[in-house]
Amino acid sequence: MKPVFQPGRNIAMKVPAHEYERTLAFYRETLALKDLTPVDAEGAQTPRFDFGGKVLWLDRVPGISQAELWLEVVTDDLEHAADFLQNHDCVRRNEIEPLPDGFRAFWISSPTNIIHLVSESCTESPPVQ
């Protein structure tokens, strides 16, 4: 039986450092999207915005030359999903970014190299950084 996959709630935009401030101003000021960044949290926070019921995270990434979009997919059975995706030649990319200890998820890339976080539907998503 095929595992169930659904879109997750998170979209991460990985932005080159040299374009970051202009990109942040575009979403914050030009489009004036609702800012979801916690105001009371200590330390640096990744800016995030309401994007039609999804959460758009803007991550500054030194050393990249162009922006990337990373998407979240949730599933009802993580182990079955991992086997299914492997059998369909999906490339695991767990080296791409560490996940928090105990967070049940893994990274894959699509045939066009779009990164996807595959997580359990009952699990709260971590900040994608």
C-alpha atoms as a printed R data frame, in Angstrom:
    type eleno elety resid chain resno      x      y       z
1   ATOM     1    CA   MET     A     1  0.000  0.000   0.000
2   ATOM     2    CA   LYS     A     2  1.292  3.461  -0.888
3   ATOM     3    CA   PRO     A     3  1.922  5.875   2.004
4   ATOM     4    CA   VAL     A     4 -0.151  9.045   2.092
5   ATOM     5    CA   PHE     A     5  1.729 12.259   1.265
6   ATOM     6    CA   GLN     A     6  0.361 15.781   1.765
7   ATOM     7    CA   PRO     A     7  1.851 19.244   1.518
8   ATOM     8    CA   GLY     A     8  3.316 20.455   4.769
9   ATOM     9    CA   ARG     A     9  2.930 23.956   6.114
10  ATOM    10    CA   ASN     A    10  6.520 25.165   5.642
11  ATOM    11    CA   ILE     A    11  8.309 26.709   2.676
12  ATOM    12    CA   ALA     A    12 11.928 27.742   3.207
13  ATOM    13    CA   MET     A    13 13.569 30.235   0.897
14  ATOM    14    CA   LYS     A    14 17.345 29.957   1.080
15  ATOM    15    CA   VAL     A    15 18.609 33.419   0.068
16  ATOM    16    CA   PRO     A    16 22.194 34.394  -0.828
17  ATOM    17    CA   ALA     A    17 23.666 36.772   1.741
18  ATOM    18    CA   HIS     A    18 24.165 39.522  -0.852
19  ATOM    19    CA   GLU     A    19 20.417 39.515  -1.685
20  ATOM    20    CA   TYR     A    20 19.034 38.866   1.783
21  ATOM    21    CA   GLU     A    21 18.162 42.378   3.014
22  ATOM    22    CA   ARG     A    22 16.393 43.327  -0.232
23  ATOM    23    CA   THR     A    23 14.487 40.030  -0.214
24  ATOM    24    CA   LEU     A    24 13.442 40.501   3.404
25  ATOM    25    CA   ALA     A    25 12.278 44.070   2.643
26  ATOM    26    CA   PHE     A    26 10.299 42.780  -0.346
27  ATOM    27    CA   TYR     A    27  8.198 40.411   1.791
28  ATOM    28    CA   ARG     A    28  8.070 42.616   4.882
29  ATOM    29    CA   GLU     A    29  7.553 46.075   3.323
30  ATOM    30    CA   THR     A    30  6.659 45.836  -0.367
31  ATOM    31    CA   LEU     A    31  4.196 42.942  -0.097
32  ATOM    32    CA   ALA     A    32  3.535 43.607   3.618
33  ATOM    33    CA   LEU     A    33  2.900 39.947   4.392
34  ATOM    34    CA   LYS     A    34  1.878 39.173   7.956
35  ATOM    35    CA   ASP     A    35  5.077 38.701   9.951
36  ATOM    36    CA   LEU     A    36  5.044 35.499  12.044
37  ATOM    37    CA   THR     A    37  8.535 35.919  13.506
38  ATOM    38    CA   PRO     A    38  8.395 35.562  17.304
39  ATOM    39    CA   VAL     A    39  9.110 38.937  18.894
40  ATOM    40    CA   ASP     A    40  9.890 37.648  22.373
41  ATOM    41    CA   ALA     A    41 12.399 34.952  21.453
42  ATOM    42    CA   GLU     A    42 16.043 35.421  22.392
43  ATOM    43    CA   GLY     A    43 18.795 35.308  19.803
44  ATOM    44    CA   ALA     A    44 18.601 35.540  16.044
45  ATOM    45    CA   GLN     A    45 15.275 34.434  14.629
46  ATOM    46    CA   THR     A    46 14.643 33.390  11.056
47  ATOM    47    CA   PRO     A    47 12.025 35.776   9.674
48  ATOM    48    CA   ARG     A    48  8.812 33.996   8.692
49  ATOM    49    CA   PHE     A    49  5.637 35.170   7.022
50  ATOM    50    CA   ASP     A    50  2.086 33.960   6.475
51  ATOM    51    CA   PHE     A    51  1.958 32.803   2.874
52  ATOM    52    CA   GLY     A    52 -1.644 31.791   2.287
53  ATOM    53    CA   GLY     A    53 -1.881 29.381   5.187
54  ATOM    54    CA   LYS     A    54  1.735 28.255   4.751
55  ATOM    55    CA   VAL     A    55  4.754 29.590   6.601
56  ATOM    56    CA   LEU     A    56  7.444 31.177   4.415
57  ATOM    57    CA   TRP     A    57 10.845 31.158   6.140
58  ATOM    58    CA   LEU     A    58 13.612 33.439   4.809
59  ATOM    59    CA   ASP     A    59 17.040 31.978   5.543
60  ATOM    60    CA   ARG     A    60 20.281 33.899   4.873
61  ATOM    61    CA   VAL     A    61 22.771 31.407   3.421
62  ATOM    62    CA   PRO     A    62 26.342 32.570   2.792
63  ATOM    63    CA   GLY     A    63 28.128 30.995  -0.145
64  ATOM    64    CA   ILE     A    64 25.195 30.269  -2.455
65  ATOM    65    CA   SER     A    65 24.756 32.110  -5.746
66  ATOM    66    CA   GLN     A    66 20.991 31.983  -6.158
67  ATOM    67    CA   ALA     A    67 17.887 31.459  -4.067
68  ATOM    68    CA   GLU     A    68 16.466 27.986  -3.466
69  ATOM    69    CA   LEU     A    69 13.012 26.901  -2.322
70  ATOM    70    CA   TRP     A    70 12.686 23.988   0.087
71  ATOM    71    CA   LEU     A    71  9.295 22.362   0.661
72  ATOM    72    CA   GLU     A    72  7.753 20.205   3.374
73  ATOM    73    CA   VAL     A    73  5.787 17.013   2.739
74  ATOM    74    CA   VAL     A    74  4.061 15.154   5.563
75  ATOM    75    CA   THR     A    75  3.198 11.481   5.642
76  ATOM    76    CA   ASP     A    76  1.158  9.146   7.798
77  ATOM    77    CA   ASP     A    77  3.934  6.494   8.041
78  ATOM    78    CA   LEU     A    78  7.531  7.709   7.959
79  ATOM    79    CA   GLU     A    79  9.215  4.300   7.664
80  ATOM    80    CA   HIS     A    80  6.893  3.148   4.892
81  ATOM    81    CA   ALA     A    81  7.387  6.485   3.135
82  ATOM    82    CA   ALA     A    82 11.186  6.123   3.340
83  ATOM    83    CA   ASP     A    83 11.041  2.653   1.758
84  ATOM    84    CA   PHE     A    84  8.549  3.790  -0.878
85  ATOM    85    CA   LEU     A    85 10.626  6.828  -1.868
86  ATOM    86    CA   GLN     A    86 13.828  4.782  -2.004
87  ATOM    87    CA   ASN     A    87 12.095  2.248  -4.285
88  ATOM    88    CA   HIS     A    88 11.093  5.165  -6.542
89  ATOM    89    CA   ASP     A    89 14.683  6.405  -6.885
90  ATOM    90    CA   CYS     A    90 14.306  9.471  -4.664
91  ATOM    91    CA   VAL     A    91 17.669 10.633  -3.406
92  ATOM    92    CA   ARG     A    92 18.040 10.974   0.370
93  ATOM    93    CA   ARG     A    93 19.797 14.220   1.315
94  ATOM    94    CA   ASN     A    94 20.188 13.979   5.091
95  ATOM    95    CA   GLU     A    95 23.582 15.696   4.810
96  ATOM    96    CA   ILE     A    96 21.922 18.894   3.550
97  ATOM    97    CA   GLU     A    97 20.966 20.211   6.990
98  ATOM    98    CA   PRO     A    98 20.925 18.620  10.460
99  ATOM    99    CA   LEU     A    99 17.542 18.016  12.069
100 ATOM   100    CA   PRO     A   100 16.877 18.341  15.809
101 ATOM   101    CA   ASP     A   101 17.453 15.221  17.907
102 ATOM   102    CA   GLY     A   102 14.303 13.133  18.120
103 ATOM   103    CA   PHE     A   103 12.597 14.890  15.205
104 ATOM   104    CA   ARG     A   104 11.180 12.167  12.967
105 ATOM   105    CA   ALA     A   105 11.905 13.389   9.466
106 ATOM   106    CA   PHE     A   106 14.419 13.193   6.640
107 ATOM   107    CA   TRP     A   107 15.471 15.180   3.589
108 ATOM   108    CA   ILE     A   108 15.060 14.140  -0.061
109 ATOM   109    CA   SER     A   109 15.452 15.912  -3.381
110 ATOM   110    CA   SER     A   110 13.097 15.813  -6.318
111 ATOM   111    CA   PRO     A   111 14.386 14.942  -9.808
112 ATOM   112    CA   THR     A   112 14.955 18.695 -10.314
113 ATOM   113    CA   ASN     A   113 16.900 18.966  -7.034
114 ATOM   114    CA   ILE     A   114 14.212 20.745  -5.008
115 ATOM   115    CA   ILE     A   115 14.818 19.830  -1.369
116 ATOM   116    CA   HIS     A   116 11.862 18.349   0.541
117 ATOM   117    CA   LEU     A   117 11.558 17.710   4.251
118 ATOM   118    CA   VAL     A   118  9.536 14.519   4.726
119 ATOM   119    CA   SER     A   119  8.035 14.389   8.218
120 ATOM   120    CA   GLU     A   120  5.251 12.639  10.067
121 ATOM   121    CA   SER     A   121  1.904 14.411   9.885
122 ATOM   122    CA   CYS     A   122  1.438 14.203  13.638
123 ATOM   123    CA   THR     A   123  4.816 15.820  14.324
124 ATOM   124    CA   GLU     A   124  5.283 19.557  14.881
125 ATOM   125    CA   SER     A   125  7.691 20.863  12.255
126 ATOM   126    CA   PRO     A   126 10.977 22.359  13.398
127 ATOM   127    CA   PRO     A   127 12.249 25.642  12.122
128 ATOM   128    CA   VAL     A   128 13.713 25.070   8.692
129 ATOM   129    CA   GLN     A   129 16.956 27.038   8.642
